[in-house]
């Protein structure tokens, strides 16, 4: 039996700004998806998916998941025409939009296949296989999710607007950093929200450029503060980043309410993470005690789901 795992992810800084070639900071979180691969006498592959989920997530993504699995198997050159495999997914990463569930699925599978078939894949090769798997979910993925899932730590990501490959820089922290992620339970269309921001940019470029100029300074300060583990500073920058996203009109009443709740109960900073207008928010907390207090407050405030995790190593 071959085994493997992949981390979930969260975007710390950079939602929407990354579309315009500005840096983003993402983190591979401690919550993981696991995969077990066992050989069978029948050709092809079968699947048991025991991952925890937000209601309906796995069913909605099933067709994409099947393409993703085929992509990983094909990329690794595994022949299942005579004898097959059974794949079992599990772990503590909840299947939900915005926390890298699909990438973790791909990374875990690539590692389990490497283990079972003695492929000897290092992390770079695992990441390449996971990217091919992500194509089953996203068509042309950015690569940031599978990179964060494979390597953990922090990922500094810059998109090449000329169409070339993006720039990735992997960063490690000296110790883990505690976070709480909460879901509004609302799903927004990434394409629609990104399109709305672009329309506002084109209608008022000077307004947009002013926000961009502040974000450029903010994200570099956030990188320095994270590497120095100056969490008070990171929290303040998260708060300011959320304000910039509000100005872009990608927050919503539900997100703002959860962000305010987290701050009121001890979070060092909080912001939306991902597309916005629903989806998730993230809160930075100083320790386990405050993590529990913030999580309870977010649940009481009506969050559809709350996850306690960490990132950085």
C-alpha positions in Angstrom: 0.0 0.0 0.0 1.3 3.5 -0.9 0.5 6.5 1.2 0.8 10.3 0.7 -0.6 13.6 1.9 -1.1 17.1 0.7 -1.7 20.4 2.6 -4.6 22.8 2.3 -3.8 26.4 1.5 -5.0 29.9 2.3 -4.2 33.2 0.6 -2.8 35.6 3.2 -2.3 38.7 0.9 -3.0 39.3 -2.7 -6.6 38.4 -3.7 -7.6 40.2 -7.0 -4.3 42.2 -7.0 -2.5 39.1 -8.2 -4.6 39.3 -11.4 -2.7 42.5 -12.4 0.8 41.1 -11.8 1.2 42.1 -8.2 2.7 39.7 -5.6 0.6 37.4 -3.5 1.4 35.5 -0.4 -0.2 32.1 0.1 0.4 29.5 2.9 0.3 25.8 3.0 -1.7 25.0 6.2 -1.3 22.1 8.6 -4.7 20.5 7.7 -4.1 17.8 5.2 -5.7 15.4 2.7 -4.3 11.8 2.8 -4.3 9.2 0.1 -3.9 5.4 0.2 -3.3 3.4 -2.9 -3.6 -0.4 -3.0 -3.3 -2.7 -6.0 -6.2 -4.7 -7.3 -6.7 -7.6 -9.7 -9.1 -5.6 -12.0 -7.7 -3.0 -14.4 -8.3 0.7 -14.0 -8.9 2.5 -10.7 -11.7 2.8 -8.1 -12.2 5.4 -5.5 -13.4 5.8 -1.9 -13.5 9.4 -0.8 -13.8 9.8 3.0 -12.7 13.4 3.2 -14.9 15.7 5.4 -16.8 18.2 3.3 -19.0 21.2 3.2 -22.4 19.8 2.0 -22.5 18.9 -1.6 -18.9 19.7 -2.4 -17.6 16.3 -3.4 -20.6 15.5 -5.5 -20.3 18.8 -7.3 -16.6 18.2 -8.0 -16.8 14.5 -8.8 -16.5 14.8 -12.6 -13.5 17.2 -12.3 -11.9 14.9 -9.7 -12.1 11.9 -12.1 -10.3 13.9 -14.8 -7.8 15.0 -12.2 -7.0 11.5 -11.1 -6.6 10.4 -14.7 -4.3 13.2 -15.4 -2.0 12.3 -12.5 -1.9 8.6 -13.4 -1.2 9.5 -17.0 1.5 12.0 -16.2 3.3 9.5 -14.0 3.2 6.9 -16.7 1.4 4.2 -14.6 -0.2 1.4 -16.7 -3.4 0.2 -15.2 -4.5 -1.9 -18.3 -4.0 -5.2 -16.6 -3.9 -4.7 -12.9 -5.5 -1.7 -11.2 -5.5 0.3 -8.0 -8.0 1.4 -5.4 -7.6 5.0 -4.1 -8.9 6.1 -0.7 -8.8 9.7 0.4 -9.1 10.9 3.9 -7.5 13.4 6.3 -8.7 16.4 8.3 -8.8 19.0 5.5 -12.4 19.9 4.9 -13.4 19.9 1.3 -14.6 23.4 0.7 -14.0 26.2 -1.8 -11.0 28.5 -1.1 -8.8 26.2 1.0 -7.0 24.3 -1.7 -8.9 21.0 -1.4 -8.4 20.0 -5.0 -4.6 20.7 -4.9 -4.3 18.7 -1.7 -6.1 15.9 -3.3 -3.7 15.9 -6.3 -0.5 16.1 -4.1 -1.7 13.3 -1.8 -2.4 11.1 -4.8 0.9 11.8 -6.5 2.8 10.9 -3.3 0.8 7.7 -2.7 1.4 6.6 -6.3 5.1 7.3 -6.0 5.2 5.3 -2.8 3.2 2.3 -4.1 5.0 2.1 -7.5 8.5 3.1 -6.1 8.8 6.1 -8.4 11.1 8.0 -6.1 9.4 11.4 -6.8 11.0 14.3 -5.0 8.9 17.3 -4.1 9.5 19.1 -7.4 8.2 16.1 -9.3 5.3 15.7 -7.0 4.4 19.3 -7.6 4.6 18.8 -11.4 2.2 15.8 -11.2 -0.1 17.8 -8.9 -0.2 20.7 -11.4 -1.3 18.2 -14.1 -4.0 17.0 -11.7 -5.1 20.6 -11.0 -5.8 21.0 -14.7 -8.7 18.6 -14.3 -10.3 21.1 -11.9 -9.2 24.5 -13.2 -8.1 24.1 -16.9 -5.1 26.3 -16.6 -4.3 26.7 -12.9 -2.0 29.4 -11.6 0.1 26.7 -9.8 0.0 28.5 -6.5 -2.3 26.0 -4.8 -0.3 22.9 -5.7 2.9 24.6 -4.8 1.7 25.6 -1.3 0.2 22.1 -0.9 3.4 20.4 -1.8 6.0 22.4 0.0 4.0 24.0 2.9 5.5 27.2 4.4 4.8 30.4 2.5 4.7 30.9 -1.3 5.5 34.3 -2.8 3.8 34.3 -6.2 3.9 36.8 -9.1 1.9 36.2 -12.3 3.7 37.0 -15.6 1.3 39.2 -17.5 3.1 38.5 -20.8 2.0 34.9 -20.6 5.2 33.4 -19.4 5.5 31.1 -16.3 4.7 32.7 -13.0 7.4 33.3 -10.4 7.3 31.2 -7.2 9.5 31.7 -4.2 9.1 29.3 -1.3 9.6 30.8 2.2 9.8 29.1 5.6 9.1 30.5 9.0 10.9 29.6 12.2 7.7 28.3 13.9 4.1 27.8 13.0 1.6 30.6 13.1 -2.0 30.0 14.3 -5.0 31.0 12.2 -8.7 30.5 12.2 -10.6 30.1 8.9 -14.4 30.7 8.7 -16.9 30.2 5.9 -19.8 32.4 5.2 -21.5 29.5 3.4 -22.0 31.7 0.3 -20.5 30.7 -3.0 -19.6 33.5 -5.4 -18.5 33.3 -9.1 -14.8 34.1 -9.3 -15.1 35.0 -13.0 -18.0 37.4 -12.2 -16.2 39.1 -9.2 -12.9 39.5 -11.1 -14.9 40.9 -14.1 -16.6 43.5 -11.8 -13.2 44.6 -10.4 -11.8 44.9 -13.9 -14.8 47.0 -15.0 -14.3 49.4 -12.1 -10.6 49.6 -12.9 -11.3 50.6 -16.5 -14.0 53.1 -15.5 -11.7 54.8 -13.0 -8.0 54.0 -13.5 -6.7 56.7 -11.2 -8.8 55.4 -8.3 -7.6 51.8 -9.0 -4.0 52.9 -9.3 -4.1 54.6 -5.9 -5.3 51.3 -4.3 -2.6 49.4 -6.2 0.1 51.7 -5.0 -0.8 51.1 -1.4 -1.1 47.4 -1.9 2.4 47.2 -3.4 3.9 48.7 -0.2 1.6 46.6 2.0 2.5 43.2 0.5 6.3 43.7 0.8 5.9 44.9 4.4 3.8 41.8 5.1 6.5 39.5 3.7 9.1 41.1 5.9 6.9 41.0 8.9 6.0 37.4 8.4 9.6 36.3 8.0 10.5 38.3 11.2 7.4 36.7 13.0 6.2 40.2 13.9 2.6 39.0 14.1 1.2 42.3 15.5 2.5 44.0 12.4 1.1 41.2 10.1 -2.3 41.5 11.8 -2.4 45.2 11.2 -1.5 44.7 7.5 -4.2 42.0 7.2 -6.7 44.5 8.5 -5.6 47.1 6.0 -5.6 44.6 3.1 -9.2 43.9 4.0 -10.0 47.6 3.8 -8.5 47.7 0.3 -10.6 44.7 -0.7 -13.7 46.5 0.6 -12.8 49.4 -1.6 -12.6 47.1 -4.5 -16.2 46.0 -3.5 -15.3 42.3 -3.2 -16.2 42.0 0.5 -19.8 41.6 1.7 -21.8 42.1 4.9 -21.4 38.5 6.0 -17.6 38.6 5.6 -17.3 42.0 7.3 -19.3 40.8 10.2 -17.1 37.7 10.7 -13.9 39.9 10.4 -15.2 42.3 13.0 -16.1 39.4 15.3 -12.7 37.9 15.0 -11.0 41.1 15.8 -13.2 41.8 18.8 -12.3 38.5 20.4 -8.6 38.7 20.2 -7.5 38.2 16.6 -4.4 40.2 15.7 -5.9 40.8 12.3 -8.6 39.4 10.0 -9.5 39.7 6.3 -11.4 37.9 3.6 -9.5 35.3 1.7 -10.1 34.2 -1.8 -12.7 35.5 -4.3 -14.8 37.4 -1.8 -18.5 38.3 -1.8 -18.9 35.2 0.2 -16.5 32.3 0.7 -14.0 32.5 3.6 -12.3 34.8 6.0 -9.1 34.3 7.9 -8.0 35.4 11.3 -4.5 35.6 12.7 -4.3 34.7 16.4 -1.4 34.7 18.8 -1.8 31.4 20.5 -4.1 28.3 21.0 -6.2 30.0 23.8 -7.1 32.9 21.6 -7.6 30.5 18.6 -10.3 28.7 20.5 -12.0 31.9 21.7 -12.1 33.3 18.2 -13.4 30.1 16.7 -16.2 29.9 19.2 -17.1 33.5 18.6 -17.2 33.0 14.8 -19.4 30.0 15.3 -21.8 32.0 17.5 -21.8 34.8 15.0 -23.2 32.4 12.3 -20.2 31.1 10.4 -21.2 28.2 8.2 -18.0 26.3 9.2 -14.9 27.1 11.2 -11.5 25.5 10.9 -8.5 25.8 13.3 -5.1 25.4 11.7 -1.7 26.9 11.3 0.9 27.7 8.6 4.5 28.5 8.1 6.6 25.4 8.4 
